[in-house]
Amino acid sequence: MSTTQFDPLQIHPKTGELFLRLPSPHDNIIITPPRMSDAPTIVSYMNDPALYYWLEGPPFPYLPQHAEEWLTKIKTDTDAARERLDRANEEHGDAPPVVVPCWPIRSLREVREDGSELFIGDITLVRERWPDLEDKEAKATLERANAAKEDGDPSIVWCIGDYLAPSHHGKGIMTAAIRTLLDKWAIPRMGVRQIRVETFTDNIGSRRVFEKLGFVFEKTVPLERRVLNSGRRIEGMDILWWKADS
């Protein structure tokens, strides 16, 4: 069976997008690129206290323009990743898959019985930015050094960002999605060898997800002056690491 530079991603039969399907029992969940049509759903999720309570970055209240701006930004990134894979496929054909620097899909969707697809969350993999560091100079120094490393460098520190619709919490979906991201793409296609994640100290559920996936708790970082856009004050972040077996 021949391979392509898209492997193990599949081509969506209706949209032509790249996608990955989660394994059973979550095989009704796929990961695709973002779609501008997701905007109204994102607005609804981001204004739900069951979600915004745990998020640091999004504006609050979350308006339609915020969703459109965000989708435009991340769609530009995933479109560029698709173009890069298209070029690699043209240049390398049936050669073994090359190392790539990006994750070209990120939107979690539930495929319903009628074939329609409901946007239910987001999962992304980016180079670490050390959000727990309050020393801006030290933070910038680490970010610059990490960003300067060549694609595939095993010393790159990565980070996972994710959220899931409250209606789908507690079903093991995000655990399966992160495991699929790691096993099917991050490790074999991006050369990822170490990931650092941060969870709010009171977000026990998020920490448990990462621990199930083999992430190891390193420390708790107190954050005395950190206030979310929603107005909630957070006390600190738990730092966890995943490292590939040597």
Biotite code that builds the C-alpha atoms (Angstrom):
import biotite.structure as struc

atoms = struc.array([
    struc.Atom([0.000, 0.000, 0.000], chain_id="A", res_id=1, res_name="MET", atom_name="CA", element="C"),
    struc.Atom([1.489, 3.343, -1.049], chain_id="A", res_id=2, res_name="SER", atom_name="CA", element="C"),
    struc.Atom([1.972, 6.194, 1.386], chain_id="A", res_id=3, res_name="THR", atom_name="CA", element="C"),
    struc.Atom([1.592, 9.931, 0.977], chain_id="A", res_id=4, res_name="THR", atom_name="CA", element="C"),
    struc.Atom([2.958, 12.919, 2.838], chain_id="A", res_id=5, res_name="GLN", atom_name="CA", element="C"),
    struc.Atom([-0.501, 13.276, 4.415], chain_id="A", res_id=6, res_name="PHE", atom_name="CA", element="C"),
    struc.Atom([-0.277, 9.966, 6.270], chain_id="A", res_id=7, res_name="ASP", atom_name="CA", element="C"),
    struc.Atom([-1.930, 9.136, 8.610], chain_id="A", res_id=8, res_name="PRO", atom_name="CA", element="C"),
    struc.Atom([-4.401, 11.942, 7.846], chain_id="A", res_id=9, res_name="LEU", atom_name="CA", element="C"),
    struc.Atom([-7.343, 11.148, 5.595], chain_id="A", res_id=10, res_name="GLN", atom_name="CA", element="C"),
    struc.Atom([-9.152, 13.305, 3.047], chain_id="A", res_id=11, res_name="ILE", atom_name="CA", element="C"),
    struc.Atom([-12.694, 14.303, 4.032], chain_id="A", res_id=12, res_name="HIS", atom_name="CA", element="C"),
    struc.Atom([-15.019, 12.938, 1.310], chain_id="A", res_id=13, res_name="PRO", atom_name="CA", element="C"),
    struc.Atom([-17.334, 15.964, 1.416], chain_id="A", res_id=14, res_name="LYS", atom_name="CA", element="C"),
    struc.Atom([-15.053, 18.926, 2.119], chain_id="A", res_id=15, res_name="THR", atom_name="CA", element="C"),
    struc.Atom([-11.643, 17.784, 0.868], chain_id="A", res_id=16, res_name="GLY", atom_name="CA", element="C"),
    struc.Atom([-10.153, 18.704, 4.258], chain_id="A", res_id=17, res_name="GLU", atom_name="CA", element="C"),
    struc.Atom([-7.544, 16.660, 6.050], chain_id="A", res_id=18, res_name="LEU", atom_name="CA", element="C"),
    struc.Atom([-8.881, 14.874, 9.115], chain_id="A", res_id=19, res_name="PHE", atom_name="CA", element="C"),
    struc.Atom([-8.198, 12.212, 11.737], chain_id="A", res_id=20, res_name="LEU", atom_name="CA", element="C"),
    struc.Atom([-10.793, 9.956, 13.319], chain_id="A", res_id=21, res_name="ARG", atom_name="CA", element="C"),
    struc.Atom([-10.521, 9.016, 16.979], chain_id="A", res_id=22, res_name="LEU", atom_name="CA", element="C"),
    struc.Atom([-10.403, 5.291, 17.776], chain_id="A", res_id=23, res_name="PRO", atom_name="CA", element="C"),
    struc.Atom([-13.390, 3.362, 19.142], chain_id="A", res_id=24, res_name="SER", atom_name="CA", element="C"),
    struc.Atom([-15.398, 4.003, 21.265], chain_id="A", res_id=25, res_name="PRO", atom_name="CA", element="C"),
    struc.Atom([-15.009, 7.613, 20.104], chain_id="A", res_id=26, res_name="HIS", atom_name="CA", element="C"),
    struc.Atom([-14.934, 6.897, 16.369], chain_id="A", res_id=27, res_name="ASP", atom_name="CA", element="C"),
    struc.Atom([-17.830, 9.299, 15.863], chain_id="A", res_id=28, res_name="ASN", atom_name="CA", element="C"),
    struc.Atom([-15.371, 12.122, 16.669], chain_id="A", res_id=29, res_name="ILE", atom_name="CA", element="C"),
    struc.Atom([-13.056, 13.559, 14.015], chain_id="A", res_id=30, res_name="ILE", atom_name="CA", element="C"),
    struc.Atom([-10.425, 16.315, 14.057], chain_id="A", res_id=31, res_name="ILE", atom_name="CA", element="C"),
    struc.Atom([-10.479, 18.723, 11.106], chain_id="A", res_id=32, res_name="THR", atom_name="CA", element="C"),
    struc.Atom([-9.214, 22.202, 10.256], chain_id="A", res_id=33, res_name="PRO", atom_name="CA", element="C"),
    struc.Atom([-11.269, 25.116, 11.644], chain_id="A", res_id=34, res_name="PRO", atom_name="CA", element="C"),
    struc.Atom([-14.251, 26.403, 9.663], chain_id="A", res_id=35, res_name="ARG", atom_name="CA", element="C"),
    struc.Atom([-15.599, 29.946, 9.659], chain_id="A", res_id=36, res_name="MET", atom_name="CA", element="C"),
    struc.Atom([-19.081, 28.477, 10.127], chain_id="A", res_id=37, res_name="SER", atom_name="CA", element="C"),
    struc.Atom([-18.022, 27.430, 13.652], chain_id="A", res_id=38, res_name="ASP", atom_name="CA", element="C"),
    struc.Atom([-18.211, 31.044, 14.868], chain_id="A", res_id=39, res_name="ALA", atom_name="CA", element="C"),
    struc.Atom([-21.719, 31.027, 16.436], chain_id="A", res_id=40, res_name="PRO", atom_name="CA", element="C"),
    struc.Atom([-21.009, 27.786, 18.277], chain_id="A", res_id=41, res_name="THR", atom_name="CA", element="C"),
    struc.Atom([-17.699, 29.114, 19.605], chain_id="A", res_id=42, res_name="ILE", atom_name="CA", element="C"),
    struc.Atom([-19.436, 32.261, 20.896], chain_id="A", res_id=43, res_name="VAL", atom_name="CA", element="C"),
    struc.Atom([-21.916, 30.074, 22.766], chain_id="A", res_id=44, res_name="SER", atom_name="CA", element="C"),
    struc.Atom([-19.186, 27.936, 24.324], chain_id="A", res_id=45, res_name="TYR", atom_name="CA", element="C"),
    struc.Atom([-16.960, 30.840, 25.317], chain_id="A", res_id=46, res_name="MET", atom_name="CA", element="C"),
    struc.Atom([-19.783, 32.542, 27.205], chain_id="A", res_id=47, res_name="ASN", atom_name="CA", element="C"),
    struc.Atom([-20.615, 29.378, 29.155], chain_id="A", res_id=48, res_name="ASP", atom_name="CA", element="C"),
    struc.Atom([-19.251, 29.617, 32.738], chain_id="A", res_id=49, res_name="PRO", atom_name="CA", element="C"),
    struc.Atom([-18.489, 25.891, 32.663], chain_id="A", res_id=50, res_name="ALA", atom_name="CA", element="C"),
    struc.Atom([-15.852, 26.724, 30.047], chain_id="A", res_id=51, res_name="LEU", atom_name="CA", element="C"),
    struc.Atom([-14.658, 30.322, 30.464], chain_id="A", res_id=52, res_name="TYR", atom_name="CA", element="C"),
    struc.Atom([-14.010, 29.675, 34.162], chain_id="A", res_id=53, res_name="TYR", atom_name="CA", element="C"),
    struc.Atom([-10.990, 27.617, 33.090], chain_id="A", res_id=54, res_name="TRP", atom_name="CA", element="C"),
    struc.Atom([-9.643, 29.713, 30.197], chain_id="A", res_id=55, res_name="LEU", atom_name="CA", element="C"),
    struc.Atom([-7.086, 32.488, 30.432], chain_id="A", res_id=56, res_name="GLU", atom_name="CA", element="C"),
    struc.Atom([-6.791, 33.803, 26.881], chain_id="A", res_id=57, res_name="GLY", atom_name="CA", element="C"),
    struc.Atom([-10.254, 34.449, 25.377], chain_id="A", res_id=58, res_name="PRO", atom_name="CA", element="C"),
    struc.Atom([-11.921, 37.859, 25.821], chain_id="A", res_id=59, res_name="PRO", atom_name="CA", element="C"),
    struc.Atom([-14.939, 38.119, 28.097], chain_id="A", res_id=60, res_name="PHE", atom_name="CA", element="C"),
    struc.Atom([-17.701, 38.601, 27.270], chain_id="A", res_id=61, res_name="PRO", atom_name="CA", element="C"),
    struc.Atom([-16.971, 36.779, 24.034], chain_id="A", res_id=62, res_name="TYR", atom_name="CA", element="C"),
    struc.Atom([-18.522, 38.488, 21.008], chain_id="A", res_id=63, res_name="LEU", atom_name="CA", element="C"),
    struc.Atom([-19.132, 37.284, 17.423], chain_id="A", res_id=64, res_name="PRO", atom_name="CA", element="C"),
    struc.Atom([-16.281, 39.473, 16.181], chain_id="A", res_id=65, res_name="GLN", atom_name="CA", element="C"),
    struc.Atom([-13.903, 37.708, 18.568], chain_id="A", res_id=66, res_name="HIS", atom_name="CA", element="C"),
    struc.Atom([-14.844, 34.332, 17.090], chain_id="A", res_id=67, res_name="ALA", atom_name="CA", element="C"),
    struc.Atom([-14.421, 35.560, 13.521], chain_id="A", res_id=68, res_name="GLU", atom_name="CA", element="C"),
    struc.Atom([-11.036, 37.131, 14.274], chain_id="A", res_id=69, res_name="GLU", atom_name="CA", element="C"),
    struc.Atom([-9.842, 33.996, 16.040], chain_id="A", res_id=70, res_name="TRP", atom_name="CA", element="C"),
    struc.Atom([-11.043, 31.660, 13.293], chain_id="A", res_id=71, res_name="LEU", atom_name="CA", element="C"),
    struc.Atom([-9.422, 33.833, 10.625], chain_id="A", res_id=72, res_name="THR", atom_name="CA", element="C"),
    struc.Atom([-6.117, 33.640, 12.485], chain_id="A", res_id=73, res_name="LYS", atom_name="CA", element="C"),
    struc.Atom([-6.029, 29.918, 13.135], chain_id="A", res_id=74, res_name="ILE", atom_name="CA", element="C"),
    struc.Atom([-7.455, 29.088, 9.700], chain_id="A", res_id=75, res_name="LYS", atom_name="CA", element="C"),
    struc.Atom([-4.557, 31.016, 8.151], chain_id="A", res_id=76, res_name="THR", atom_name="CA", element="C"),
    struc.Atom([-2.193, 28.783, 10.123], chain_id="A", res_id=77, res_name="ASP", atom_name="CA", element="C"),
    struc.Atom([-3.882, 25.496, 9.222], chain_id="A", res_id=78, res_name="THR", atom_name="CA", element="C"),
    struc.Atom([-4.248, 26.532, 5.566], chain_id="A", res_id=79, res_name="ASP", atom_name="CA", element="C"),
    struc.Atom([-0.500, 27.230, 5.473], chain_id="A", res_id=80, res_name="ALA", atom_name="CA", element="C"),
    struc.Atom([0.160, 23.826, 7.038], chain_id="A", res_id=81, res_name="ALA", atom_name="CA", element="C"),
    struc.Atom([-1.995, 22.158, 4.365], chain_id="A", res_id=82, res_name="ARG", atom_name="CA", element="C"),
    struc.Atom([-0.106, 24.001, 1.617], chain_id="A", res_id=83, res_name="GLU", atom_name="CA", element="C"),
    struc.Atom([3.176, 22.806, 3.080], chain_id="A", res_id=84, res_name="ARG", atom_name="CA", element="C"),
    struc.Atom([1.954, 19.211, 3.089], chain_id="A", res_id=85, res_name="LEU", atom_name="CA", element="C"),
    struc.Atom([0.672, 19.579, -0.479], chain_id="A", res_id=86, res_name="ASP", atom_name="CA", element="C"),
    struc.Atom([4.137, 20.725, -1.588], chain_id="A", res_id=87, res_name="ARG", atom_name="CA", element="C"),
    struc.Atom([5.815, 17.898, 0.313], chain_id="A", res_id=88, res_name="ALA", atom_name="CA", element="C"),
    struc.Atom([3.492, 15.416, -1.359], chain_id="A", res_id=89, res_name="ASN", atom_name="CA", element="C"),
    struc.Atom([4.312, 16.799, -4.801], chain_id="A", res_id=90, res_name="GLU", atom_name="CA", element="C"),
    struc.Atom([8.067, 16.823, -4.167], chain_id="A", res_id=91, res_name="GLU", atom_name="CA", element="C"),
    struc.Atom([8.488, 13.561, -2.276], chain_id="A", res_id=92, res_name="HIS", atom_name="CA", element="C"),
    struc.Atom([5.639, 11.442, -3.610], chain_id="A", res_id=93, res_name="GLY", atom_name="CA", element="C"),
    struc.Atom([5.811, 7.927, -2.204], chain_id="A", res_id=94, res_name="ASP", atom_name="CA", element="C"),
    struc.Atom([8.904, 8.616, -0.083], chain_id="A", res_id=95, res_name="ALA", atom_name="CA", element="C"),
    struc.Atom([8.646, 8.056, 3.685], chain_id="A", res_id=96, res_name="PRO", atom_name="CA", element="C"),
    struc.Atom([6.737, 10.909, 5.367], chain_id="A", res_id=97, res_name="PRO", atom_name="CA", element="C"),
    struc.Atom([8.975, 13.893, 6.068], chain_id="A", res_id=98, res_name="VAL", atom_name="CA", element="C"),
    struc.Atom([9.219, 15.759, 9.371], chain_id="A", res_id=99, res_name="VAL", atom_name="CA", element="C"),
    struc.Atom([6.869, 18.746, 9.446], chain_id="A", res_id=100, res_name="VAL", atom_name="CA", element="C"),
    struc.Atom([6.724, 21.661, 11.922], chain_id="A", res_id=101, res_name="PRO", atom_name="CA", element="C"),
    struc.Atom([2.992, 21.921, 12.434], chain_id="A", res_id=102, res_name="CYS", atom_name="CA", element="C"),
    struc.Atom([-0.328, 20.315, 13.311], chain_id="A", res_id=103, res_name="TRP", atom_name="CA", element="C"),
    struc.Atom([-2.654, 21.007, 10.338], chain_id="A", res_id=104, res_name="PRO", atom_name="CA", element="C"),
    struc.Atom([-5.940, 20.143, 12.042], chain_id="A", res_id=105, res_name="ILE", atom_name="CA", element="C"),
    struc.Atom([-7.382, 21.137, 15.421], chain_id="A", res_id=106, res_name="ARG", atom_name="CA", element="C"),
    struc.Atom([-11.206, 21.275, 15.486], chain_id="A", res_id=107, res_name="SER", atom_name="CA", element="C"),
    struc.Atom([-13.012, 18.427, 17.227], chain_id="A", res_id=108, res_name="LEU", atom_name="CA", element="C"),
    struc.Atom([-16.319, 17.455, 15.623], chain_id="A", res_id=109, res_name="ARG", atom_name="CA", element="C"),
    struc.Atom([-18.997, 14.948, 16.490], chain_id="A", res_id=110, res_name="GLU", atom_name="CA", element="C"),
    struc.Atom([-20.315, 13.174, 13.397], chain_id="A", res_id=111, res_name="VAL", atom_name="CA", element="C"),
    struc.Atom([-24.010, 12.627, 14.019], chain_id="A", res_id=112, res_name="ARG", atom_name="CA", element="C"),
    struc.Atom([-26.243, 9.886, 12.623], chain_id="A", res_id=113, res_name="GLU", atom_name="CA", element="C"),
    struc.Atom([-27.550, 12.132, 9.840], chain_id="A", res_id=114, res_name="ASP", atom_name="CA", element="C"),
    struc.Atom([-23.976, 12.857, 8.707], chain_id="A", res_id=115, res_name="GLY", atom_name="CA", element="C"),
    struc.Atom([-23.897, 16.422, 10.034], chain_id="A", res_id=116, res_name="SER", atom_name="CA", element="C"),
    struc.Atom([-20.892, 17.529, 12.070], chain_id="A", res_id=117, res_name="GLU", atom_name="CA", element="C"),
    struc.Atom([-21.098, 19.427, 15.351], chain_id="A", res_id=118, res_name="LEU", atom_name="CA", element="C"),
    struc.Atom([-18.074, 21.459, 16.458], chain_id="A", res_id=119, res_name="PHE", atom_name="CA", element="C"),
    struc.Atom([-17.316, 20.397, 20.044], chain_id="A", res_id=120, res_name="ILE", atom_name="CA", element="C"),
    struc.Atom([-13.835, 21.668, 20.860], chain_id="A", res_id=121, res_name="GLY", atom_name="CA", element="C"),
    struc.Atom([-10.271, 22.490, 19.955], chain_id="A", res_id=122, res_name="ASP", atom_name="CA", element="C"),
    struc.Atom([-6.867, 20.882, 20.394], chain_id="A", res_id=123, res_name="ILE", atom_name="CA", element="C"),
    struc.Atom([-3.583, 22.396, 19.307], chain_id="A", res_id=124, res_name="THR", atom_name="CA", element="C"),
    struc.Atom([0.139, 21.844, 19.685], chain_id="A", res_id=125, res_name="LEU", atom_name="CA", element="C"),
    struc.Atom([2.451, 24.872, 19.777], chain_id="A", res_id=126, res_name="VAL", atom_name="CA", element="C"),
    struc.Atom([5.959, 25.686, 20.944], chain_id="A", res_id=127, res_name="ARG", atom_name="CA", element="C"),
    struc.Atom([5.960, 26.401, 24.677], chain_id="A", res_id=128, res_name="GLU", atom_name="CA", element="C"),
    struc.Atom([5.512, 29.998, 25.868], chain_id="A", res_id=129, res_name="ARG", atom_name="CA", element="C"),
    struc.Atom([5.931, 29.540, 29.653], chain_id="A", res_id=130, res_name="TRP", atom_name="CA", element="C"),
    struc.Atom([2.670, 31.290, 30.705], chain_id="A", res_id=131, res_name="PRO", atom_name="CA", element="C"),
    struc.Atom([3.438, 30.678, 34.371], chain_id="A", res_id=132, res_name="ASP", atom_name="CA", element="C"),
    struc.Atom([6.518, 32.920, 34.305], chain_id="A", res_id=133, res_name="LEU", atom_name="CA", element="C"),
    struc.Atom([5.849, 36.433, 35.583], chain_id="A", res_id=134, res_name="GLU", atom_name="CA", element="C"),
    struc.Atom([9.418, 37.595, 34.867], chain_id="A", res_id=135, res_name="ASP", atom_name="CA", element="C"),
    struc.Atom([8.826, 39.001, 31.366], chain_id="A", res_id=136, res_name="LYS", atom_name="CA", element="C"),
    struc.Atom([12.497, 39.109, 30.432], chain_id="A", res_id=137, res_name="GLU", atom_name="CA", element="C"),
    struc.Atom([13.117, 35.502, 31.448], chain_id="A", res_id=138, res_name="ALA", atom_name="CA", element="C"),
    struc.Atom([9.943, 34.429, 29.646], chain_id="A", res_id=139, res_name="LYS", atom_name="CA", element="C"),
    struc.Atom([10.979, 36.212, 26.431], chain_id="A", res_id=140, res_name="ALA", atom_name="CA", element="C"),
    struc.Atom([14.457, 34.670, 26.564], chain_id="A", res_id=141, res_name="THR", atom_name="CA", element="C"),
    struc.Atom([13.056, 31.149, 26.827], chain_id="A", res_id=142, res_name="LEU", atom_name="CA", element="C"),
    struc.Atom([10.522, 31.780, 24.057], chain_id="A", res_id=143, res_name="GLU", atom_name="CA", element="C"),
    struc.Atom([13.150, 33.142, 21.654], chain_id="A", res_id=144, res_name="ARG", atom_name="CA", element="C"),
    struc.Atom([15.504, 30.226, 22.223], chain_id="A", res_id=145, res_name="ALA", atom_name="CA", element="C"),
    struc.Atom([12.708, 27.690, 21.777], chain_id="A", res_id=146, res_name="ASN", atom_name="CA", element="C"),
    struc.Atom([11.374, 29.384, 18.632], chain_id="A", res_id=147, res_name="ALA", atom_name="CA", element="C"),
    struc.Atom([14.842, 29.500, 17.048], chain_id="A", res_id=148, res_name="ALA", atom_name="CA", element="C"),
    struc.Atom([15.310, 25.732, 17.050], chain_id="A", res_id=149, res_name="LYS", atom_name="CA", element="C"),
    struc.Atom([15.155, 23.842, 13.750], chain_id="A", res_id=150, res_name="GLU", atom_name="CA", element="C"),
    struc.Atom([12.077, 21.811, 12.855], chain_id="A", res_id=151, res_name="ASP", atom_name="CA", element="C"),
    struc.Atom([12.321, 18.326, 14.323], chain_id="A", res_id=152, res_name="GLY", atom_name="CA", element="C"),
    struc.Atom([14.880, 19.295, 16.976], chain_id="A", res_id=153, res_name="ASP", atom_name="CA", element="C"),
    struc.Atom([14.188, 16.935, 19.901], chain_id="A", res_id=154, res_name="PRO", atom_name="CA", element="C"),
    struc.Atom([15.045, 19.685, 22.400], chain_id="A", res_id=155, res_name="SER", atom_name="CA", element="C"),
    struc.Atom([12.062, 21.824, 21.333], chain_id="A", res_id=156, res_name="ILE", atom_name="CA", element="C"),
    struc.Atom([9.607, 22.186, 24.217], chain_id="A", res_id=157, res_name="VAL", atom_name="CA", element="C"),
    struc.Atom([5.999, 21.943, 23.060], chain_id="A", res_id=158, res_name="TRP", atom_name="CA", element="C"),
    struc.Atom([2.682, 22.713, 24.760], chain_id="A", res_id=159, res_name="CYS", atom_name="CA", element="C"),
    struc.Atom([-0.874, 21.473, 24.256], chain_id="A", res_id=160, res_name="ILE", atom_name="CA", element="C"),
    struc.Atom([-3.877, 23.792, 24.353], chain_id="A", res_id=161, res_name="GLY", atom_name="CA", element="C"),
    struc.Atom([-7.386, 22.382, 24.384], chain_id="A", res_id=162, res_name="ASP", atom_name="CA", element="C"),
    struc.Atom([-10.996, 22.851, 25.359], chain_id="A", res_id=163, res_name="TYR", atom_name="CA", element="C"),
    struc.Atom([-14.135, 20.785, 25.023], chain_id="A", res_id=164, res_name="LEU", atom_name="CA", element="C"),
    struc.Atom([-17.809, 21.719, 24.962], chain_id="A", res_id=165, res_name="ALA", atom_name="CA", element="C"),
    struc.Atom([-19.314, 21.303, 28.459], chain_id="A", res_id=166, res_name="PRO", atom_name="CA", element="C"),
    struc.Atom([-21.928, 18.961, 26.967], chain_id="A", res_id=167, res_name="SER", atom_name="CA", element="C"),
    struc.Atom([-19.147, 16.505, 26.123], chain_id="A", res_id=168, res_name="HIS", atom_name="CA", element="C"),
    struc.Atom([-17.161, 16.604, 29.374], chain_id="A", res_id=169, res_name="HIS", atom_name="CA", element="C"),
    struc.Atom([-16.579, 13.407, 31.333], chain_id="A", res_id=170, res_name="GLY", atom_name="CA", element="C"),
    struc.Atom([-16.696, 11.038, 28.357], chain_id="A", res_id=171, res_name="LYS", atom_name="CA", element="C"),
    struc.Atom([-12.993, 10.497, 27.763], chain_id="A", res_id=172, res_name="GLY", atom_name="CA", element="C"),
    struc.Atom([-13.047, 12.413, 24.485], chain_id="A", res_id=173, res_name="ILE", atom_name="CA", element="C"),
    struc.Atom([-10.189, 14.794, 25.209], chain_id="A", res_id=174, res_name="MET", atom_name="CA", element="C"),
    struc.Atom([-7.993, 12.022, 26.569], chain_id="A", res_id=175, res_name="THR", atom_name="CA", element="C"),
    struc.Atom([-8.535, 10.092, 23.327], chain_id="A", res_id=176, res_name="ALA", atom_name="CA", element="C"),
    struc.Atom([-7.953, 13.211, 21.221], chain_id="A", res_id=177, res_name="ALA", atom_name="CA", element="C"),
    struc.Atom([-4.630, 14.063, 22.874], chain_id="A", res_id=178, res_name="ILE", atom_name="CA", element="C"),
    struc.Atom([-3.462, 10.448, 22.648], chain_id="A", res_id=179, res_name="ARG", atom_name="CA", element="C"),
    struc.Atom([-4.343, 10.442, 18.942], chain_id="A", res_id=180, res_name="THR", atom_name="CA", element="C"),
    struc.Atom([-2.496, 13.727, 18.421], chain_id="A", res_id=181, res_name="LEU", atom_name="CA", element="C"),
    struc.Atom([0.620, 12.328, 20.105], chain_id="A", res_id=182, res_name="LEU", atom_name="CA", element="C"),
    struc.Atom([0.651, 8.841, 18.602], chain_id="A", res_id=183, res_name="ASP", atom_name="CA", element="C"),
    struc.Atom([-0.494, 9.635, 15.071], chain_id="A", res_id=184, res_name="LYS", atom_name="CA", element="C"),
    struc.Atom([1.097, 13.013, 14.392], chain_id="A", res_id=185, res_name="TRP", atom_name="CA", element="C"),
    struc.Atom([3.191, 14.808, 17.017], chain_id="A", res_id=186, res_name="ALA", atom_name="CA", element="C"),
    struc.Atom([5.694, 12.010, 17.646], chain_id="A", res_id=187, res_name="ILE", atom_name="CA", element="C"),
    struc.Atom([6.061, 10.442, 14.170], chain_id="A", res_id=188, res_name="PRO", atom_name="CA", element="C"),
    struc.Atom([5.506, 13.501, 11.969], chain_id="A", res_id=189, res_name="ARG", atom_name="CA", element="C"),
    struc.Atom([6.785, 16.455, 14.023], chain_id="A", res_id=190, res_name="MET", atom_name="CA", element="C"),
    struc.Atom([9.528, 14.743, 15.998], chain_id="A", res_id=191, res_name="GLY", atom_name="CA", element="C"),
    struc.Atom([8.023, 15.899, 19.299], chain_id="A", res_id=192, res_name="VAL", atom_name="CA", element="C"),
    struc.Atom([9.984, 14.544, 22.253], chain_id="A", res_id=193, res_name="ARG", atom_name="CA", element="C"),
    struc.Atom([8.960, 16.753, 25.178], chain_id="A", res_id=194, res_name="GLN", atom_name="CA", element="C"),
    struc.Atom([5.803, 18.606, 26.136], chain_id="A", res_id=195, res_name="ILE", atom_name="CA", element="C"),
    struc.Atom([5.202, 20.947, 29.060], chain_id="A", res_id=196, res_name="ARG", atom_name="CA", element="C"),
    struc.Atom([1.615, 21.754, 30.049], chain_id="A", res_id=197, res_name="VAL", atom_name="CA", element="C"),
    struc.Atom([0.109, 24.058, 32.643], chain_id="A", res_id=198, res_name="GLU", atom_name="CA", element="C"),
    struc.Atom([-3.234, 23.620, 34.392], chain_id="A", res_id=199, res_name="THR", atom_name="CA", element="C"),
    struc.Atom([-4.834, 25.894, 36.970], chain_id="A", res_id=200, res_name="PHE", atom_name="CA", element="C"),
    struc.Atom([-4.321, 24.397, 40.413], chain_id="A", res_id=201, res_name="THR", atom_name="CA", element="C"),
    struc.Atom([-8.070, 24.005, 40.928], chain_id="A", res_id=202, res_name="ASP", atom_name="CA", element="C"),
    struc.Atom([-8.644, 22.363, 37.522], chain_id="A", res_id=203, res_name="ASN", atom_name="CA", element="C"),
    struc.Atom([-8.382, 18.816, 38.800], chain_id="A", res_id=204, res_name="ILE", atom_name="CA", element="C"),
    struc.Atom([-10.101, 17.358, 35.731], chain_id="A", res_id=205, res_name="GLY", atom_name="CA", element="C"),
    struc.Atom([-7.579, 18.790, 33.287], chain_id="A", res_id=206, res_name="SER", atom_name="CA", element="C"),
    struc.Atom([-4.643, 17.619, 35.365], chain_id="A", res_id=207, res_name="ARG", atom_name="CA", element="C"),
    struc.Atom([-6.099, 14.108, 35.529], chain_id="A", res_id=208, res_name="ARG", atom_name="CA", element="C"),
    struc.Atom([-6.452, 13.980, 31.740], chain_id="A", res_id=209, res_name="VAL", atom_name="CA", element="C"),
    struc.Atom([-2.754, 14.688, 31.292], chain_id="A", res_id=210, res_name="PHE", atom_name="CA", element="C"),
    struc.Atom([-1.718, 12.284, 34.055], chain_id="A", res_id=211, res_name="GLU", atom_name="CA", element="C"),
    struc.Atom([-3.693, 9.499, 32.343], chain_id="A", res_id=212, res_name="LYS", atom_name="CA", element="C"),
    struc.Atom([-1.578, 10.188, 29.262], chain_id="A", res_id=213, res_name="LEU", atom_name="CA", element="C"),
    struc.Atom([1.704, 9.794, 31.122], chain_id="A", res_id=214, res_name="GLY", atom_name="CA", element="C"),
    struc.Atom([2.419, 13.426, 31.975], chain_id="A", res_id=215, res_name="PHE", atom_name="CA", element="C"),
    struc.Atom([4.315, 13.776, 35.249], chain_id="A", res_id=216, res_name="VAL", atom_name="CA", element="C"),
    struc.Atom([3.687, 16.532, 37.788], chain_id="A", res_id=217, res_name="PHE", atom_name="CA", element="C"),
    struc.Atom([6.747, 18.738, 38.324], chain_id="A", res_id=218, res_name="GLU", atom_name="CA", element="C"),
    struc.Atom([5.644, 21.603, 40.561], chain_id="A", res_id=219, res_name="LYS", atom_name="CA", element="C"),
    struc.Atom([2.994, 24.157, 41.454], chain_id="A", res_id=220, res_name="THR", atom_name="CA", element="C"),
    struc.Atom([3.750, 27.778, 40.580], chain_id="A", res_id=221, res_name="VAL", atom_name="CA", element="C"),
    struc.Atom([1.917, 30.347, 42.791], chain_id="A", res_id=222, res_name="PRO", atom_name="CA", element="C"),
    struc.Atom([0.409, 33.263, 40.857], chain_id="A", res_id=223, res_name="LEU", atom_name="CA", element="C"),
    struc.Atom([-0.638, 35.953, 43.283], chain_id="A", res_id=224, res_name="GLU", atom_name="CA", element="C"),
    struc.Atom([-1.562, 38.649, 40.766], chain_id="A", res_id=225, res_name="ARG", atom_name="CA", element="C"),
    struc.Atom([-3.080, 36.648, 37.879], chain_id="A", res_id=226, res_name="ARG", atom_name="CA", element="C"),
    struc.Atom([-6.679, 37.546, 36.999], chain_id="A", res_id=227, res_name="VAL", atom_name="CA", element="C"),
    struc.Atom([-8.535, 36.006, 34.059], chain_id="A", res_id=228, res_name="LEU", atom_name="CA", element="C"),
    struc.Atom([-10.476, 38.107, 31.553], chain_id="A", res_id=229, res_name="ASN", atom_name="CA", element="C"),
    struc.Atom([-13.648, 36.813, 33.211], chain_id="A", res_id=230, res_name="SER", atom_name="CA", element="C"),
    struc.Atom([-12.514, 38.461, 36.452], chain_id="A", res_id=231, res_name="GLY", atom_name="CA", element="C"),
    struc.Atom([-11.645, 35.234, 38.231], chain_id="A", res_id=232, res_name="ARG", atom_name="CA", element="C"),
    struc.Atom([-8.436, 35.279, 40.236], chain_id="A", res_id=233, res_name="ARG", atom_name="CA", element="C"),
    struc.Atom([-6.308, 32.143, 39.994], chain_id="A", res_id=234, res_name="ILE", atom_name="CA", element="C"),
    struc.Atom([-3.959, 31.000, 42.715], chain_id="A", res_id=235, res_name="GLU", atom_name="CA", element="C"),
    struc.Atom([-1.423, 29.125, 40.628], chain_id="A", res_id=236, res_name="GLY", atom_name="CA", element="C"),
    struc.Atom([-0.582, 26.660, 37.897], chain_id="A", res_id=237, res_name="MET", atom_name="CA", element="C"),
    struc.Atom([0.443, 23.023, 38.096], chain_id="A", res_id=238, res_name="ASP", atom_name="CA", element="C"),
    struc.Atom([3.282, 22.164, 35.711], chain_id="A", res_id=239, res_name="ILE", atom_name="CA", element="C"),
    struc.Atom([3.382, 18.709, 34.115], chain_id="A", res_id=240, res_name="LEU", atom_name="CA", element="C"),
    struc.Atom([5.828, 17.169, 31.628], chain_id="A", res_id=241, res_name="TRP", atom_name="CA", element="C"),
    struc.Atom([5.700, 14.414, 29.062], chain_id="A", res_id=242, res_name="TRP", atom_name="CA", element="C"),
    struc.Atom([8.991, 13.133, 27.663], chain_id="A", res_id=243, res_name="LYS", atom_name="CA", element="C"),
    struc.Atom([9.537, 10.442, 25.065], chain_id="A", res_id=244, res_name="ALA", atom_name="CA", element="C"),
    struc.Atom([11.329, 7.309, 26.198], chain_id="A", res_id=245, res_name="ASP", atom_name="CA", element="C"),
    struc.Atom([15.010, 7.577, 25.346], chain_id="A", res_id=246, res_name="SER", atom_name="CA", element="C"),
])
